[in-house]
Amino acid sequence: MALAVFFAFKSPAAFGIAEIVSITGKGEHRQIAEAAWREAKLKQQLGAGDFVRTGDLSAMAILFSDRTQIRLSQNSMFQLRGADAKGTSILNLRQGRAWSQAKDKPGRLIMETPSAVAAIRGTDWEMEVDLEGRARLTVLHGEVEFYNEQGSVTVRDNEHALAEKGKAPVKLLLQNPAERVQWVTSYTVDINRYRELTGAALAAPVETNRVLRDVVELIRAQRMKEAHDRLVELARSPQLSTAVVSLLLADFAIYAGELKHAEELLEQGRQRFAQDPRFHAQLARVALFRDDLGAARRYLQAGLAQFPDAVELKLAEGEIARFDGQAVQAANAYQAATELAPKDARGWHGRGVVESEKEDVKRARPLLHRALGLNPANPGTRGELATLETFANNLDAARRHYDLALKAQPDDYVALTGLGLLQLKAGETEAALETLLRANVIEPKYARAVLYAAIAYYQLGRHRTALETLARAAELDPRDPLPHQLASMIHTDLVEPGQALGAARKAMRLMPYLKSLNQLANDQKGAANLGNALAQFGLDDWALNYAHQSYSPFWAGSHLFLADRYGDGFNKQSELMQGFVTDPTLFGASNRFQTLLPKPGHYFSAGATATRSDDLRTTTPSFVVNGFANSAFPVAYFVEGLRVNLNPGNVAFDGKGSLVTAALGLAPREDVSLFAFATSFDADVNVPASRFMTERTSGRENRLDLGLNYKFSPTSQSWLKLGFGEESAVNTTSERQATRNIDTRFDFRPRNEDLQYRHSLRAGEHELTWGVENARTDKTGILTSNSRITLGSGVLVTQIRDESPEVDKSWAVYLSDRLRLTDRWILDLGLHYQDYEKTASSVTQVRQGSFLFSDGTSERHARSGSYPRIGLAYERTADEVWRLAYQKWLRPNAANTLSPVATAGIPLDDQVVLAGGELERLRFQFEKELSASTFVSLFLDRKRIHNLGLPGAVLNQRDEVANLDRLRNRSALILRASGEILEQPSVFLEGEIDSAGVSVNQRMSDTLSGYANYVHTDSRNTHRFFADFDLPYMPRHRFTFGLNWVGPERLLLQAQAIYRTSRFTNEFHSEELPAGWDATLKATWQSADKRWLVEGFATNLLKHGASTVVGLNAVWRY
């Protein structure tokens, strides 16, 4: 069956220069050498010189091998002239009306008429030729040169021109060009809409039924003019005319594009048949066809006031709500229709489509099956079911449904659009574009087909055409953010940050109307996130605002993008884990251009990074192999290998290390995703302290993380994660002198494991999350020392063994609710019950000759209790948000968490809290877009921190790190614009921090941006040993300035300068760093095909006491 679909929709180029893809009514065809006309057939191939024509109330759609689309109205005659010696395609409209669209041949397409010639430079236009040969041209998008021997005019977007024989073409004023093409529609006169036209209803032996039976047969035979004439005769007789006659005549007017006439007929019918609610419903639909949503609502409300339980009005209400992007209201209206008429397939179909658009497969599938069971011939239902299975990646089932749908109705544009999506997901991009263009010429106003065609154009490298097509999709569905979001992704891909930002801002305004993001192709960094356009332009604070404002816990793009906005640490690793478990197939994404939709592919990259300073030289060769397949079900894989070589400069330090990372992602069902991540790191480092002493550290660290995501629905999901890690490290020192030999060995073997579960559910205005987590780390450290010291004539031999096991255990249960109180207020409430216990002991044995000494110590630290988080976000306008959060947190000993790490858009501060430490915090934050080019934010923050340990001996300084960042295509150097990221970890036992800051992000032009921020910090150590000491690495004043410039040929230059006042490196103030500047420069270049990436950078410029580091990173990608 699938082969039937393939051959049925093979490219027209295989057989002729064009193919007839749709016929309604009467269509005829003849070759240039023939005089007689023959009946035109669906899928008929047309050659150079062939003629086609349409009859009364008829239409025809043609797709050319060069992808030009032509749609002919009634009583039109058209010739395919072929191509001239220059390859210019020549079309000839002898009579009638033709709508056309061409994207593949700008400037290489000509349409001839009896009075003038149109040289087409894009993109869609309409031509009408009357019986006297006058030609009227309307350009909807693009530009057309309209000329004859008497003169020429250039006709552009939304302009109109007239040409008469013997006269030069002239431009005319046209108030609403879109009204010229109202006839370009797939709307059909469907006898199945009306109960009066069923077999049982027509059986009654009355004159009206006799005529209606004839009308039904004529419509089935596509003899539309005859059917229309019979209806007109009925309408002239008040005794014989019924409501269905008026409704059918209005259908014929809609079909012919005569919407005003249709409204007149329906108004007359409403007055004559005042008790029939269908006239109200159909008037509302006609208003929708005119894109007049206000009028549609008025007609609907008037009807519902009179007929509150009318099925037709409930169906129309659902259609209007869908058109307006109101999914909940649409679902409610369709549900009401099914309750009023459970045997009417249309209500079930409508409910199924709404749920399918949200990609709620478990709800949509039975609804669409129910609609099919009630009416197998219901237009579009099987195509919608096939599309749903395509969304769910059940591609074999989808193909079977497409085959059945297109066998029954080859011009089913819904099924054709879904088939195009399937071909895109299967990697058949050329075939997908052909299929989508068929759907588009049959129904040019179907936004979904246009959107997918844009994706196909982009995958084929036709970037500008893709952007033009997305602009058209945005016009067709002005409430849908996806066209703008995709445009932003494309501009970002093409290193056009100014345009990317403009598109992202448009998408951001439309996010409340978003149906689903699940089909968008993400990458390892969440590039589909709206904030990415800002982040790529160096505007991090603005990007963070967009990320939080569009945040969804159910979309991997939110988590992965936020991970890059957070500094390296607990929050970053948590968002990475949540993102990869939510969608474990995204690390198979292309390493060059975005594919926009998941597309099968296999990729390889090889790179090398070299850095040099006075202290140290490093080289890091690496390779990455990754890919995505979607045959039986989606599968992604990732393998990376790298080698680090360290060579000493002024610092006596050399070594080598190797890292292997592997990941596998599976989605065996639409509701189940599986994730596995493993790393293995080997290191061998030598530190020659002096000519008498050597020190070497070697070891291996292995980690395995497993994750599962189960989707009860798109807005009800569970996450399960298991993590295992182990390390074996050995540090040896050896001292050799004339009178002293000392050998010391320290074996360190930590082992950790964690188990985490989370469930999130959106119910109305509530977003509930609950979960439980448990983590345990066992560390064993064994120190052995053997010394031999010569004292005069004697020798003192000493053996020391110290064994120090430690156990850290933490567990937590939590419940949170993110509640939208109103359109402007969001309340974020969370309660975590957390427990942390650390036990440590030490047994030391010392042997000197016959003397043996043994001693042991033990200690226990325990913390537990309720840790609330309360946040409030006030969105005063679409451009302004106020945030307030109170957070109390006990940091677990796991490397990450599945629980939320932000409260009302304010993330936890993981820079100053170590495992087992407590944070209590109150923060206010203000964010505002002052204009399309300027964003400002300010904050006030107070924190109180209590870590575990003793003054000067703080415990748990060594973080558990899952290293999930390895799964991403990373830069060699990332400039972080936030003024709150510390230059080094601040380690202290307890303290208080008061800080305030202001930040400005500025787009100066489409290629130049800048940022500046200032942070004032007042920190104090609260332990009595170091009372009122400043906390480590916390300057009182910090200024940050940055510039980003996008030059020609994909060149990106970045500069950052940071000024810090003096600060200390530890809590007991043994070393002070002086005030001064720290500057960084970075240049990045990519080739046009993105196969080559080269980065050069310099850090520690102007920094006192630090050696300047210069580096180069080069990557080749395939």
N, C-alpha and C positions, 0 to 999 in steps of 0.2 A: 504494500500500500504506500509506503514511504517513497518508493521509486516512482509511483504515479504522480506524487506531488512534485518530485524533482523534474520529471519530464514535462509536466504540465506548465511549469514556470521556468523553463529554460530561457536563457537570454534570447530576445528577438534577433540578435545578430547571427544566431545559428541558422536561421531560415530565411530572413529577409531584412529589410531595413526598419520594419515596424510590425507591431502586432496589435490587433484589436483585443482589448482587455475587458471591455464592458459594452453592452448594448442594451438600451431600454427602448421599447417600441420598435420601430421599423428602421433598419439600416441596410444599405445596399453597397455593392462594390463592383467595379469593372476595371479591367486592365486597359492600358492606353490604346492597344490595338483593337479593342472590342467596342462594339456599339451598344450591345445589350447589357443592362444592369442585372446583377444576380444578388440574391439575398446574402447579406454579410453574416458571418458566423463568429461566435466567440472564439478567441485564440487563433483567428485567421491571420496568416502572414501576409504582409503587404510589401510589394517591391517598388522600385523606382518607376515613376510614371503612373502608378495606380491612382484611381479615383475612389472616393467613398462619398456617400451622401446619407442624410437622415431625413425621415419623413416627419409628418405633423406629430407634435407631442412626443418626440423621440430624441434620443441622445446617444452619443458614442464616445468612448474613451480609447485613446491610442497611445501606446508607449513605443518610442523609437529606440533603435539599437544604440544611439548616442545619448540615450536617457532623456531626450526631450519628451515632454508630456503634452498631449493635445486632447482637449475635450470639445466636442462639437455639440451645438444646440440643435433644436429642431429646424428642419428645412434648410440644412446647410450642405454645401458641396465643397469638397476639399481634394486637392491633388498633392501627392508626394512626388515632387519633381526630382528628388535625389540630391547629388552633390556635384558642384562644379570642379574644375581642375585644381582649385585652391583648397578643396576640402570643405567649402562652405555649403551647408545644407540649405536647400531651397524648398519652401512650402508655398502652396498657392491656395488661397481661400477665394473661391469664385462667388460664393453667396452664403449668407447666414452668419452665424456667430461662432467664434472659436476662442476658448481660453487656453493659454499655453504657459508652460513653465520650462525653463532650460537653465541648467547650471553647469553643464559640462563643456559648452562651447560658447563662451562669451565672445561676441564679435564675429562668430562663424555661423550665424543662422540668419536666414532671410525669409520673410513672409511676403509674398506678392499678393496684391489685390488689383482689381480692374482700374483703380485710380491712383495708387501709390504703392511704394515698396517700403517695408519696415526692416531696417537692419538692427538686429537684436543684440544688445550687449547685457541683457539680464533684466530681471530674473523671472517675473511673471507679469502677464499682460492679457488684455482681451481685445479682439478685433471683431468688428461687425461690418458686413457688407450688405447693403440693401439692394433692392431690385434694380435701381438705377446705377449701381456700381459705386455709390458713395461709400467711403470707408471711414469708420470711426475707431480710433485707437485709444485705449485706456491703459496706462502703465500703472500697475499697482506697486511694484518694487523694481528698481533697476533703471535702465536707460535705453531708449529706442530712438534711432535716427529714422525719421519718417519723411520720405522724399519722393518727388517725381521730376519730370523735366522742367516744371515751372518753379521749383524751389524745394526747400527742406526746413524741418523744424526738429529740435531735439526735445523729446518728451521724457520727463523724469517721474520720480515717485509721485503717485496720486495726481497725475496730470492727464489731460484729455486732448485729442487733436482730431480734426476732420479733414478729409481729402476728397475733392470732387474732380471729375475728369476735366482736364484743361485748366485747372486752378492749382495754385501752390497750396500745400497743406497749411492749416492754421491751428493754433491752440485755442481751446475754448475753456471757459470756466465751468468746473464741475463741482457741485457742492459735496457730494458723497460718492466717491468713485466705487466704494464697496457695493453700492446698490446695483452697479452695472453687472456684477457677477453673481447676483443672487440665484441665478439659474444653475450655477456650477455647484451641484449638490448630488448626493446619492439618494436623496429622498425618493421614495417610490410610493405609488398608489397601491396600498396593501389591503386586499379584501379581507385578510384574516383579522384586521383591526376591529371589525364590526360584527356584532352578534347577529344583526339582521341578514347578513350574507352567508350564514351557515346553512348547511343542507336542510336542517329541520325548519329553520325560520323561513326559507324560501319555498318550502313545500306547499304552503297555503295557496289555494287556487284564486288569487286575486291578480288584477291587471298589473299592479305595481310590481309584484313578485315576478311576473312573467318577464317584464322588461329588465328587472334587476338580474334575473338568471342569465339573460343575454349579455348584460353588462359584465357579469362575473366571467363568463366564457371569453368575451372579447379581451378583457384585461389579462386573463391567463394566456391568451394567444398573442399578447403584446400588440394588439390592434387598438392602440390607445386613442387615436382620433375617433374611431367609430364608437368606442365606449363612451368617450366624452360627449359626442353628439347625442347619443341615446339618453344620457343623463340630463343634458340641456332640455331635450324634449319633455322628459318627466317633470323637470323643474317648472316648466311653463304651465303645467296643469296642476292647479292647487288641490284638485281632488286626488291626484296620483302621487304628488310629491310628498316625501317623508323626510324625517331628520337625516337619515343616512344618505339621501340624495344630496342634500346640502353639504354634508360632511365630505362626501366623495368629490363633489365639485371643488370644494376648498382644497382637497388633496391634490387635484389636478392643477390648480393654480400654484400651489407650493412647488409641485414637481416642475412646473414651467418657469419658476423663479418670479412669479407675479405675486409677491407677498401682500401688496396693498389690495389687490383684487381678492386674495384669499381672506384678508381681514373683513372686507366688505361682505363677502358671502357668509362668513361666520357670524358677523353682526346681524345680518338679516335672519339667519337661522336661529340665533339666540332669541331674537324678538318673536319669531314665529313659533318656535318650539321652546317656550320659556321654562318648561319643566325638564329639559334635557341638559344635564351638567356638562356633557361632552363639548358643547360649544365654548364654555368658559375655559375648559382645559386646552382645547385646540387654539383658542386665541392666545393663551399664555405661551404655547409652544411657538406660534408664529412670531410673537414678540422676541422669543429667544433666538429664532433664526435671524432676526434683525439686530441681534446683540443689544436689545433694549431690556435689560434686566428689570428696571423699574416698572415698565409697562407689564412685563410678565407677572410680576408680583401683584400688581393691581388687579389684573384679570383673575389671578388665582384667588386672592383674598375675597373678591366679590363673589366668586363661585362658591368658595367654602362657607361664606356667610349664609348663602342660600341652601347649599347642599353639603353640610359638614361631613357626611358619611359617603360621599360619592367616590367610587373607586377610581374613575378617570381623573378626578381632581387630586387624589392622593398620589397617583402615578405622576401627574404633572408636577406636583409639589416636590417629589423626589428628584425629577429631572432638573427642576430649577435649582434645588439645593446643590445637586452635583455640579451644575454649571457654575455656581457661586462658590464652589470649594467647601461647602458645609457638609462634611461627611456624616456627622452625627444626625443632623436634621434629615438628610437624604435617607439614611437607614431607617429612621423612625417613620418617615412617610411611606416608604416601601413596605415596612412591616405592617403598618395600618392597612395598606392595600391588600396584603395577603390575608389579614384577619377578616376583612370585609368580603374578599373573593378568593378563598383558598384554592380554587381550581383555575384561577387565571394565572397563566405562566409569567405574565409581565412583572407582577410584583416580586415573585421569587427571583426572576432574572435581575431586576433592579437591586434587590438586596445582595445577590451574589456578586454583582459588579462592584458595588460599594466596598464589600469586604475584600474582593480581589484587588482593588486599587490600593487597599491598605496592606495587601499581601497576607491577610489572615486566611491562610489556606484551609485550616480546619473548619472555619465557619463558611467560607465561600464555596467549597467543593460540594457539600450536600445541598446548598441552596441552588446552585447551577444544575446539579443533577435533577433536583425536583422540577425546575423549570423545563428541562429537556423532557422529563417524563410526562409532563402535562401537555407540552407542545413541541414535538421534535423539530417542527419547521419554524419555530420562533426565530426571527432574524438575529444573528449574532450570538446566540446563546452558546452554541458549540464552539464557536471561535473564542468566546470569553473563557470557556472551560479549558480549552487548549492553552490559552495564554496563561491562565492560572497555573497549569501544570508546568509551563515553561518557567514561570516565576519560581516554582518549587524545585526546578531542575529535574523533574520527571520527564526527561526529553523523549523517551520512547512512547510514553502514554500521550504526551503532547502531539507527537507526530501522527499517531493514530487518529486523534480528534481532528487535527488539521486536515488530514486526508478525507475524512468523512464530511467535514464542513465544506471543503472546496469542491468535492465531488458533487455535492448537492447544489452549491451555489459558487461557481468559479470566481465571481466578482464580489465575494464576501470580504469587504475591506477590513473588518475586524479580524477575521481569520488570517488574512494576508499580512496584516500588521504583526500579529502574534508569531506567524511563521518567520517573518523577518527578524524578530527578536530571537527566536530559537536559532536561526542561522548565525546571528551575531554571537550568541553564546557558544555555538559550536565552532567558531572561528572561520565561518564561511562568509567573509565580509562582502565580497563582490556579489554573491548570490543574494545576500540579505538586502543590499541596496536595490537590486533589481526588483525584489519582492516588495519592498517598501515603497518604491516609486509606483508600482502597480496600485497599491492601496491608496497612495496619495492622489493619483489621477482619477480614481473612482470616487474618492471623498476628500477633496483638498482641504476641508476644514477639520479633519480628524487629527488633533494635535499629537496624539501618541505616535502616529506614523511619521510625522514630521520630525519629532524628537529623535526617534530611533534612526531616521535617515541621516540626521546630523551626526550622530555617533558613528554611523558607517562611513560618512565622508571623512571624519577625522581619522578613523583607523586606516583609511586608504591614503592618508597624507594630504587630503584636500582641506587644509586648515581654514582658509578664508571662507570657502563654501560651507563648511560646518558651522562657522559663526553666523553666516547669513541665514542658514536654515534654522539655527536656534532662535534667532531674532523672529523668524516667522512663527515658530512654535510658541514663543512668548506672546505674540499677537493673538494667536488662536485660543490660548488659555491664559489670560492675563493674571490669573490668581496662582498659577503654578510656579513655585520657586525654582524647579529643576532646570528649565532652560537657562536661567541666569547662573545657577550654580555650576552647570556644565560649562558655560561660557567662561566663568571665572577660572575653572580648572584648565581650560584650554589656554587662556591668556597666561596663566602662571607657567604652564608647560612651555610656552613660547617665549618666556622671559619678557613678558609685557606687564609689569606689575601695576601700572596705573590703570590700564583697562581691566585687569583682573580685580582690582579693588572696586571699581565702579560696578562691575557685574555682581560682586559679592554683596555690596550694599543693597542692590535691588533684590537679590535673593533673600537677604536678611529681613527685609520688610514683609516678605510674603511667607515667611516660615510658618505662621499660624495656619496656613492653608495646605501645608505639606501633607501628602498622603503616605509616602514611604520613601526611605533612602536605601532599602535593602538591595536593590538592583544595581546601585552605583558601585563601580569598581573603586575600591579603596586601595591604598598601598600601606606599607609598613609604618608610615609616618602620619596616617590620617589625612592625606592630601585632599580628599574630597570635602574636608571640613571648610566651612565658609571662612574661618579665620586664616586659612592657609595663604590666601592672597596677601593679607596684611603681614603675616610672618615672613613671607619671602621678600617683602619690601623692608624688613627690619623693624616693623612697627609692632613689637611684641605685646605691649600693654593693650593696644587696640585689638590685636588678635585674640588675646585672652578674654576680652570683653565679648567678642563674637562667639568664642567657643563656649563660654558659660551661658550666654543668652540662648544659644541653639542646642544646649546640651541635652542628650538623651542617653540614659543608661543602657538602652537596648541597641544602640548603634556603635559599632567598633570605632568608627571615625571620630566620635567624641572622645573616647578614651585615649586613642593613640595620638591625636593632635594635642590634647592636654598634657600628655606625657612630655612632649617637647617644650611645653611652656614652663614646666616645673624644673627646678634644678635637679642635678643627679642625686638620687636618694630614694627614700621610702615612697614618696608620692609618685614619683616617676615610674618606679618599678610596679607599683600597684596599678596605675592606669595602663601600663603596658600589658600586664597579666590579664586585666579585665578585657582589654581590647582583643588580644590574641585568642582568648577563650571564646569571646563573643563571635568572632569571625576568624577561624583558624586558617582560612584559605588565602588571606590577603597578602601573606609574605611570598606568595607565588607571583606577585604582580610584576609587570614589565620594569626593567631597570633603566629604561630610557623614557619613552613617551607614555602618558596615561592612555589606557584603553577605554576609559569612561564606563564601560560595562565589562564584567569579567570575561576574559577571552583566553582560550587555551594558548599556551606558549611556553617556551623553555629558553632560559637566559643564562648568560655567562658573563662574568666580569673579572678582570685581573687588574690589580693595582699595586702601587708601591708608594710608600710615604717615607720621606727622609727629613730628619730635623738635625739642626746643628747649633750648638752654643759653646761657649768657652768651657762649660762644665761637662757636657755630655753630647754624644752623637748617637742617633738612632736610625735604624732602617727597618721598615716593616713591609715586606712583600705579602700579598694576600690574594685570594681568589674567592669567588662566590658563584655557586650554581644554584639556580632556583627555577621554579616553574609551576604551572597550573594546568590541570587537565580536567575535562568535564565530559567523559564518555558515559560510564555507568553512573557516576556521581562526582561532585567536585572534590578534587584532591590537589593539595599544594605541598611543595617540598622546598627545603632550603638547606644548603650545606656551605659552610665557610671554613676556610683554613687560613691561618696567618702565622707568621714567624716574626718575632721581635728580637732584634739584635741591638745590644747596648755596648757602646765603646767609650772608654773614659776620656775625659779632657782634664780639666783642673781637678775634678772629683775622681778619686780612685774608686771606680765602680764599673764593672762590666758584667755582662750576662747575656742570656738568651732565654727565649720562651716560645712556646707554641700553643696555639688555641685552635680547637676544632669545635664548631657549633653545628648542630643539626636540628631540624624541626620538621614536623609532619602535621598537616592539617587535613581532616576528613569531614565531609558532610554527607553521610550515607543516606540521610533522610532530610526533608525540608525542616524538620523540627529538632534534629540532633546534629551537634558539631563536636568533634573530638580534636584535641590538641596535645602534641607531645613536643617537648623541648629538652635538649641535652647539650651539655658543654663539657669539655675536658681541657684543662689547662695545665701545662707542664712548665716549670721554670727552674733555672739554674743560674744563680747570681753569685758573683765573687766580689768581696770587698776587702782588698788588701789594705788593712789599716796602717801597717808599717812593714819594714823589712823583717821584723821579728814576729809579726802576727798576721795571720790570714783568717778570713771569715767567709764561709760559703753557706748559702741557703738553697735548698732544692726541694722540690715537692710536686705534688699533683693535686688538683682540685677537680672533682666531678660533681655534676648536678643534673638532676632529672626532674622535670615538672610535667605533670599530666593534668589536662583540663577537659571538662565536659560542659556543654551548654545545651539545655533542653528548653524549647520554646513551646509552652502551652498555647501561646498566641504571640503575635508581634509585641504585645505590651504586657506579657506575663511570662517571665523567663526565670530559669534556675541555672546557677553556675556551681560547679563542683571542681575543686582544685586540690591536687596532692603534690607535695614537693619533697624531694629527697636530696640531700647534699652530704658530701664527705670530702675530707681533705687529709692529706698525709704530707707533713712538711718536716724537714730536718734542717736544723741550723747547727753548724759545727764551727768552732774556733780553735785555733791552734797557735800556741805561743812557744817559740823556741829561742832560748837564750843560754848563755854559758852555764848559768847556775839554776836555770828554771825552765821546766817543760810543763805546760798546762794544756790539756785537751778537754774541751767542753762540748757536749752534745745536748741539743734540746729537740725532743720529738713532740710534735704538736698534732693531735688527731681529733679535730672536731667532727661531729656528725649531727646533722639536723634533719628534721622532718616536720611537715605541717599538713594539716587537713582543714579545708575551708569550704563552707557552703553558703550560698546567698540566693535569695529569691527577691525579685522586684516585680511589682504589679501596679499598673495604672488603672485606677477605678474612678471614673468621673474626674473630679478635680484633685484626687489624691494620687500620689505616687509613693506607694508603700514599699519598704525594703526591710527584710529581716534576714538574720543569718547567725551562724555559729562558727567559731574558729578555734583551732588548737595547734600549738607549736611547741616543739621541744628541741633543745640543743644540748648535746653532751660533748664536753671538751675534756680531753685528757692531755696534760702536759707533763712530760717526764724529762727532768734535767739530770744529766750525769756529768760529773767532772772528775778527772784524774790528774793529779798534779804531782810533780816530783821536783823538790826544791833541795838544792845542795846547801847545807849550812856547815861551813868549815869542812871537817872531815866526814860529817854525817850527811845522811839523806833523809828528808822528811817526805813520806808518801801519804797523800790524802785522797780519799775517795768520798765523793758526795753524790747522793741520789735524792732527788726531790720529786715526788709524784703529787700533782695538783689537779684532781678531777673537779669539774664544774658542771652543774646542770641548771639550765634555764628553762622554765616552763611558763607558758602563758596560754590563757584561753579567754574567750569572750563570747557573749551573746548580745545581739543588738536589734533594735527596732527603730526605724525612722520613717517619717512621713513628710514628703514635700508637697505641700498643699497650696493650690492656687486659690486664694481667698476671693480675689476679684481679678479683673483684667490687668490690674496694676500691682497688686500685692501678692507676694509669695511667702508663705511661712514654712520654714524648714526646721523640723523637730527631730531630735535623735536621742536615744537613751542607750548607752552601752554599759553592760556590766562586765568588768574586766578584772582579771586576776593574773598576777605575775609573781613567780617565786624563783629565787636564785639561791642555790646552795653551792658552797665551795669549801673544799678542805685541802689540807696540805700535810703530807707526811715526809719529813726530812730525816735522812740518815747520814751521819758523818763517821767515817772510819779513818783513824790514824794509828797505824801499827795495831797494837792490841786494844786501843781505846775505841769504843763504839758509843756514839751519841745518837739518840733518836728523839724526835719531837713532832707533835702534830697540832694543827689548828683547824678550826672549822668556823664557818659563818653562814648565816642565812638572812636573806632579805626577802620581804614579802610585802606586796601591795595589792589591794583589791577594793572594789567598791563600784558605785554607780558614777558614770562619767557622762553627763549630759552635753548635748550640743544644740544650741538654739540659734536660728538665723532668720533674718527678715530681709527681703528684697523688695524695694519699691521702684517700679518702673514708671517714673513720672511722665515720661513721653517715650516714644520709640527710640529716642536718641540719648536718653538719660536714665541712669539707674543708681539707686542708693542701696548700700548693703550694710548690714550690721550683724555680727556673729559673736556668740559666746561659745567657746570650745574648751572642754576639759577632756584630756586624752592621756591614756596610759599606753606608751608605745610597746607593742609586742616584740617578741624576739624573732619573728618571721621576717623574711626579706620583703614581703609585700602583703597586701590585704585585698580581699574582694569587696570589703565594705566601702561606702563612700568616704572620700578623703577631703571633700569640700563641703562647707556649710553655707548655703545661700550664695554660692559662687566664691567663697573665701577658703582656700585650701589650708590644711594643717601646716604648721611650721615644723618641718622635719629636720631643719639644719642644726637645731640646738638641743634636741631631745634624743637621748640615746635609748637603747632597749632597756625597758624597766623604768624609764624616766617618766615624769608627769609634766604635763603642760596645762596651764590654765591661762586663758587668753580672752581678751575683748578687743574687737577691731571694728572700726567704721571705715567705709570705703565709698567714694563718690566717683562715678564714671560718666563722661558725657562726650558725645560727638558735637563739637561746636559748629562744624560744617562738614561738607563732603571731604575736606582735606585736613581737618584738625580734630584731634582727640585729646582730652585731658583727663587726668585722674588724680585723686589725692586720698590719703589715708591717715588715720590715727590708730595706733596699735599699742596695747599693753600686754605683756607676757610675764608669767611667773613659772620658772622651771625648777624641778627637783630631780636630778639624776641620782643613780645608785653609786655608792662607794664612799670614799673618804676624801678629805681635802688633798688635792694633789695626786690622788690615786683613784680617779673616776673609773668605774667598771663599764664593761661592754663598749669600749671605744671602737671595737672592730665590728663593722656592719656586716650582716649577712646580705650578700648581693646575688640576685638571680641572673644578672647580666643579660636580661632580655633585649637590651639595646643592640645586641649583636645581630638581631634578626632584621635590621633595617639598613637601607642604603644611607650611610652616614657620611657627613662631611668630616674632613680631617680636623677642622676647627669650627666650633660654633660660637658666634658672638652672642652673648646674652645681654639684652638691654635692660633687664630689671635691676633696679638699684638696691634690691634687698638680698641678692645672692652674695654670700660671703666668699672671700678669696680663698679661705681655708676653713675646715671644720672648727667650730668653736667648742672646746671641751672644757667643762667646768661642772662643779657639783651642784650648785644652786645659785639662782640669780633672778634678777628682774630686768626687764627691757622695756623702755618706753621709746617709741619711735613715731615719727611723722614724716610724710613725704608727699611730693608732687611730681607729676610726670606729664610731659607733652610729647605727642606723636604728631608729626607734620608731613603731609605729602606736599612737596613743593612744586612738583610737576609729575608728569607720567613716568619720568625716569629718575627723579631725585626725591629722596625722603630723608628726614632727620628725626632725631629724638633727643630729649634732654630730661634728666630727672635729678632731684635732690632728695636725700634722706638724712634726717637729723635723728641721732640715736643717743639715748641716755641709758647706759647699762651699768649695773652695779652687782657685784658679788654679795650675796646675802649670808654666806657662812661667816661665822665669827672669826675664823682664821684669816680670811681675806676681805673683811668687811669693807664695803664701798669701793673695792677695786673695780676698775673697768673690766668687762668680760673680754675674752680673747677675740681678736680679729674684728672688733666692733669700733670703727672710728666714729667720733662724734659727728663729723660732717663727711658726706660723700656726694660728689657731683659726677654725673655721667653724661657724656655727649657722644652722639654717633651720627654718621652720614652713610647713606647707601646710594650709589649711582649706577644705573644700568646704561651701559654704553652700547656702541654698535657691535654686531656680531656676537651677541649673547655674552658680553663682558659685564661682570658685576664687580664693582669696587666697594669695599666697606672699610670704614675707619671708626675707631672707638677710642675715647680718652676718658680715664677715670681719675679723679682726684680724691685722695683719702687723707684725712688728718691722721695724726699719730695714733698707734694702737699697739697692743701687746700680743705676743704669740701664745701665752699661756696664762693660767689664772693666778699664778704667783708672781707675775711681772718680772721674770728674769731676763726677758729680751723685749726691747721696744723697737718697733718699726717706725721710722720717721715719716712725717707727712711728705706727700709727693704724688707725682703723676704716674700713671700706668697706661700705656697706649698700645693699641693693636691695629695692624693693617692686614687686609686680606683682599686677594684678587682671585676671581673665579671665571673660567672660560669654558664654554662647551661648543663642540662642533655643531653644525646645522643638523646633522642626523643624530646628535647626542651620543655618538659612539665614544667620543673622547671627552674627558673631563680633566681639567688641569686647575689646581689650586696652589697659590703661593701665599705665604703668610709670615708675619713677624710679630712676636709677642714680647712682653716685658720691656717694651721700648720706654725709656725714661724712668724705669722703676729702679729705685735705689737699692743697691745690694743684690740685685738679681741679674743674671746673665741673659742677654738678649737671645731669643730663640728664633731662628729662621727655618722655614720648612717648605717642602714641595710635595704635593700629592698628585699623582697621575693615575687615571683609571681608564681602561679600555673596556667597552661593553659591547656585548653581542646578543 
